[in-house]
Amino acid sequence: MKSQIRFVMHPNDEADFFSKCLASSDIFLIDGPRWQAPNPKVHQSLADINGNYCIVWSNQDADRLQSRYVHECGDWYCDSEFLTIQFLRSQLIDQVLTEGRLAVSTSGANEAQTKALSQRFKLYSSYLKREYSNAIIEWFNPNLPESSLGLNVSANPTKPDLQVWVGPHARNWMLRDARHRIKQFRSSVVEARLVMQS
């Protein structure tokens, strides 16, 4: 199974997501796929995760995660991501909130592990789709004139995006200031704005 859901989370949305979905005693958070030792440091608070790549792992699915040493960088790299859910966090940088992702790929997992991971991913996705809103942002390039979709011309802005789920706190953050924007990455030129602001 391979699935992902795109989202935009304000830090307050993250706090809500953690309290509803990630606070179970068998769920552990790991700061990225690269570690300083063969076994990663595990956490049960998002406040302990410094990077934007957070591994969500349950010790009910596997006793431990496998890793391999990478000589070029002197780190250990997770070889068991198929036993985890990858939580790529949104980043709030000045007036920009970056897009995040929740993803799972169980290609190396056994049947029981695949079932457990699929159920967990479905639970997290259901929460996002129930509490968040899609089709409320449109992407546009501020360096180009507005245009309708044509034979050799992309629409600027696009139609409302059905694939990106925006958290309630992220939506309110955008409503507070028309300069607030969503980007896929911090350095992206293309931005997203609330449809109602167009």
WOLINRA-V211702 format. One record per pair of residues at least 4 apart in sequence whose ideal C-beta (glycine too) atoms are under 6 Angstrom apart, sorted by the first residue. I is the first residue (numbers start at 0). J is the second residue. Records with the same first field share a line. If there is no record, write none. Layout:
I: J + J
This chain:
0: 105 + 117
1: 104
2: 103
3: 100 + 102
4: 101 + 124
5: 98 + 100 + 162 + 163
6: 99 + 127 + 164
7: 89 + 96 + 98 + 165 + 169 + 181
8: 12 + 13 + 89 + 99 + 166
9: 166 + 168 + 169 + 172
11: 168
12: 166 + 168 + 169
13: 45
16: 20
17: 21 + 45
18: 22
19: 126
20: 123 + 126
21: 26
25: 57 + 58 + 59
26: 57
27: 41 + 56
28: 42 + 48 + 53
29: 39 + 41 + 54
30: 48 + 49 + 50
31: 50 + 52
32: 76 + 77
33: 74 + 76
34: 39 + 75
37: 66 + 75
42: 47
48: 53
51: 88 + 90
52: 87
53: 86 + 88
54: 83
55: 83 + 84 + 86
56: 83
60: 82 + 112 + 115
61: 82
64: 77 + 79
65: 78 + 79
66: 75 + 77 + 78
67: 76 + 78
68: 75
69: 74 + 76
81: 104 + 105 + 106 + 107 + 108
82: 108
84: 103 + 120
85: 102
86: 101
87: 99 + 100
88: 99
89: 96 + 97 + 99
90: 97
91: 96
92: 185
94: 178 + 179
95: 180 + 182
96: 169 + 181
97: 182 + 185
98: 183
101: 123
103: 116 + 120
105: 113 + 116
108: 112 + 113
113: 117
125: 129
126: 130
127: 131 + 164
131: 164 + 165 + 166
132: 165
133: 161 + 164
134: 159 + 161
135: 165 + 193 + 194
136: 160 + 191
137: 156 + 157 + 159 + 194
138: 157 + 189 + 191
139: 155 + 156
140: 155 + 189
143: 155
145: 155
146: 152 + 155
147: 154
148: 154
159: 194
165: 169 + 170
172: 179
173: 179 + 193
177: 196
180: 190
181: 191
182: 187 + 190
183: 187
192: 196
